[in-house]
């Protein structure tokens, strides 16, 4: 599945205002916005009710405001209520963002990993963030994500929304996504406070002493740092 999109300045301002992005992107756009839009190309071929379990994001360059992007997505494999897919965003010069995702169906007994329940971190988190019902609804609208798990009275917060907020926070610290591996253990729900801990090359998101997700930076000299 494929489509074209032009991320004009007003569109980026809609994203920025909706989620209170703080970094001065200086004519560029967070990679996760392009990745989320690319993922939406699979809306019509992906069954409802699947959850993100893992994502591998590679960023060769950041999209630019007013740049036309070619978005493409394909299902790589489906097996036992598990879907592997690949999506990408490309400019006229070639691919700039690619995303490999693993989705699982709930209620099937399939487990990608188990969340740890021990109190792992004694220090104060580097950052805290909760997500409102309106933010989840707005993200679904702006990204084109039609998954039913993001609707209702107590929706699941989109994994790509979490990554967008992380990307914006890290960019303000001088760190940008290049090659990251994200594992989602437990869904984050609206109004839950996510505590962000940064250690070595990893970022952990913890809610009520459970690791909800973990972001690993794969490049040798990439952030985060202690």
C-alpha positions as CSV (number, residue, x, y, z in Angstrom):
1,X,0.0,0.0,0.0
2,X,1.3,3.5,-0.8
3,X,0.4,7.2,-0.9
4,X,2.0,10.6,-1.1
5,X,1.8,13.3,1.6
6,X,3.1,16.9,1.8
7,X,3.9,17.9,5.3
8,X,3.2,21.6,4.9
9,X,4.0,24.0,7.8
10,X,0.4,24.2,9.0
11,X,0.1,20.4,9.3
12,X,3.3,20.3,11.4
13,X,1.9,23.1,13.6
14,X,-1.2,21.0,14.1
15,X,1.0,18.2,15.4
16,X,3.1,20.5,17.5
17,X,0.2,22.3,19.2
18,X,-1.8,19.1,19.8
19,X,1.0,17.4,21.8
20,X,2.9,20.5,23.2
21,X,6.1,19.7,21.3
22,X,8.9,21.9,22.8
23,X,11.9,21.4,20.6
24,X,12.7,24.0,17.9
25,X,12.8,21.7,14.9
26,X,14.0,24.5,12.6
27,X,12.2,23.5,9.5
28,X,12.4,19.8,10.1
29,X,9.8,17.3,11.3
30,X,10.2,14.5,13.9
31,X,10.9,11.1,12.3
32,X,8.1,9.5,14.2
33,X,5.4,11.6,12.5
34,X,6.6,10.3,9.1
35,X,6.7,6.8,10.5
36,X,3.2,7.0,12.0
37,X,1.8,8.3,8.7
38,X,3.6,5.5,6.8
39,X,2.2,2.9,9.2
40,X,-1.4,4.2,8.5
41,X,-1.0,2.9,4.9
42,X,-1.7,-0.5,6.2
43,X,-5.0,0.4,7.9
44,X,-7.2,-1.3,5.3
45,X,-5.2,-4.6,5.4
46,X,-4.5,-4.9,9.1
47,X,-7.2,-6.5,11.3
48,X,-8.5,-4.5,14.2
49,X,-7.5,-5.1,17.8
50,X,-3.8,-5.7,17.4
51,X,-1.2,-4.2,19.8
52,X,2.3,-3.1,19.1
53,X,4.9,-5.5,20.6
54,X,8.1,-4.3,18.9
55,X,9.3,-1.7,16.5
56,X,12.7,-1.1,14.8
57,X,13.0,2.5,13.6
58,X,15.8,3.6,11.3
59,X,16.2,7.3,10.5
60,X,18.6,8.3,7.7
61,X,17.5,12.0,7.7
62,X,14.7,14.0,9.2
63,X,11.7,15.0,7.0
64,X,11.5,18.6,6.0
65,X,8.5,20.9,6.3
66,X,6.9,21.3,2.8
67,X,8.6,18.2,1.6
68,X,6.6,15.6,-0.4
69,X,7.0,12.1,1.0
70,X,6.2,8.8,-0.6
71,X,4.7,6.5,2.1
72,X,4.7,2.7,1.6
73,X,3.8,-0.3,3.7
74,X,3.6,-4.0,3.3
75,X,2.6,-7.0,5.4
76,X,5.7,-9.3,5.7
77,X,4.2,-12.2,7.6
78,X,1.1,-13.2,9.4
79,X,1.1,-16.2,11.8
80,X,-0.9,-17.3,14.8
81,X,-2.3,-13.8,15.5
82,X,1.0,-12.2,14.9
83,X,1.7,-9.7,12.1
84,X,5.1,-8.5,10.9
85,X,5.0,-5.4,8.7
86,X,7.4,-2.9,7.1
87,X,6.7,0.7,6.4
88,X,8.8,3.6,5.1
89,X,8.8,7.2,4.1
90,X,11.0,8.4,1.2
91,X,11.8,11.8,-0.4
92,X,12.7,12.3,-4.0
93,X,16.3,11.4,-3.0
94,X,15.4,8.1,-1.4
95,X,14.2,6.4,1.8
96,X,14.6,8.6,4.9
97,X,12.6,6.7,7.6
98,X,11.9,3.0,7.8
99,X,9.9,1.1,10.5
100,X,9.6,-2.7,11.1
101,X,6.7,-3.5,13.4
102,X,5.5,-6.6,15.2
103,X,1.8,-6.6,16.1
104,X,0.0,-9.2,18.3
105,X,-3.6,-10.0,18.9
106,X,-4.8,-9.8,22.5
107,X,-6.4,-12.7,24.3
108,X,-4.4,-15.3,22.3
109,X,-1.8,-16.2,24.9
110,X,1.0,-14.8,22.6
111,X,3.8,-13.1,24.5
112,X,6.7,-11.2,23.1
113,X,8.2,-10.4,26.5
114,X,7.1,-10.2,30.1
115,X,7.1,-6.9,32.0
116,X,9.2,-6.7,35.2
117,X,7.3,-5.8,38.3
118,X,10.1,-5.2,40.7
119,X,10.9,-1.6,41.7
120,X,13.9,-1.2,39.4
121,X,14.8,2.4,39.8
122,X,15.4,4.3,43.0
123,X,16.4,7.7,41.6
124,X,13.9,10.3,40.3
125,X,12.9,9.8,36.7
126,X,14.4,12.1,34.1
127,X,11.0,13.0,32.7
128,X,7.3,12.3,33.4
129,X,4.4,12.4,31.0
130,X,0.8,11.4,31.0
131,X,-1.6,11.3,28.0
132,X,-5.1,12.6,27.8
133,X,-8.1,11.1,26.0
134,X,-8.1,14.1,23.7
135,X,-4.4,13.5,22.8
136,X,-5.1,9.9,21.9
137,X,-8.1,10.9,19.8
138,X,-6.2,13.7,18.1
139,X,-3.3,11.4,17.3
140,X,-5.6,8.9,15.7
141,X,-7.1,11.7,13.5
142,X,-3.7,13.2,12.5
143,X,-2.0,10.0,11.8
144,X,-4.9,8.1,10.3
145,X,-4.6,5.3,12.9
146,X,-8.1,3.6,13.0
147,X,-7.3,0.8,15.5
148,X,-10.2,0.3,17.9
149,X,-7.9,-0.1,20.9
150,X,-7.4,3.7,20.8
151,X,-11.0,4.4,21.2
152,X,-13.6,4.1,24.0
153,X,-13.5,5.3,27.6
154,X,-10.1,4.0,28.5
155,X,-8.1,3.8,25.3
156,X,-4.6,2.5,24.8
157,X,-2.1,5.3,24.1
158,X,-0.5,4.8,20.7
159,X,3.1,3.5,20.7
160,X,3.9,6.1,18.0
161,X,2.6,8.9,20.2
162,X,4.8,7.8,23.0
163,X,7.8,7.7,20.7
164,X,6.9,11.2,19.3
165,X,7.0,12.7,22.8
166,X,10.2,10.9,23.6
167,X,11.8,12.1,20.3
168,X,10.8,15.7,21.1
169,X,12.2,15.5,24.6
170,X,15.5,13.9,23.5
171,X,15.9,16.4,20.7
172,X,15.8,19.2,23.2
173,X,18.7,17.4,24.9
174,X,20.6,17.2,21.7
175,X,19.8,13.6,21.0
176,X,18.1,12.3,17.8
177,X,16.7,8.9,16.8
178,X,18.9,7.1,14.3
179,X,18.5,3.3,14.9
180,X,16.3,2.3,17.8
181,X,14.7,-0.9,18.9
182,X,11.5,-0.5,20.9
183,X,9.8,-3.2,22.9
184,X,6.3,-2.6,24.3
185,X,5.5,-4.9,27.3
186,X,2.3,-3.4,28.8
187,X,0.0,-1.0,27.1
188,X,0.0,2.6,28.5
189,X,-3.5,3.9,29.2
190,X,-4.7,7.5,29.3
191,X,-4.1,9.5,32.5
192,X,-1.4,7.0,33.6
193,X,1.9,8.8,34.6
194,X,4.8,7.3,32.6
195,X,8.1,7.8,34.4
196,X,11.1,7.9,31.9
197,X,14.4,6.6,33.1
198,X,17.6,6.9,31.0
199,X,20.6,4.7,31.5
200,X,23.5,3.9,29.2
201,X,21.9,3.3,25.8
202,X,18.4,2.5,27.1
203,X,15.3,4.4,27.9
204,X,12.6,2.7,30.1
205,X,9.0,3.9,30.5
206,X,7.6,2.7,33.9
207,X,4.1,2.9,35.2
208,X,3.4,1.7,38.8
209,X,6.8,0.0,39.0
210,X,6.1,-2.0,35.8
211,X,8.3,-1.6,32.7
212,X,5.8,-0.7,30.0
213,X,8.3,-0.1,27.2
214,X,12.0,0.0,26.6
215,X,13.9,1.9,23.9
216,X,17.3,0.6,23.0
217,X,19.7,2.8,20.9
218,X,21.6,0.5,18.5
219,X,24.3,2.9,17.1
220,X,27.7,2.7,18.8
221,X,28.0,6.4,19.6
222,X,24.3,7.4,19.9
223,X,22.6,8.7,23.0
224,X,21.2,8.4,25.6
225,X,23.9,8.9,28.1
226,X,24.0,8.5,31.8
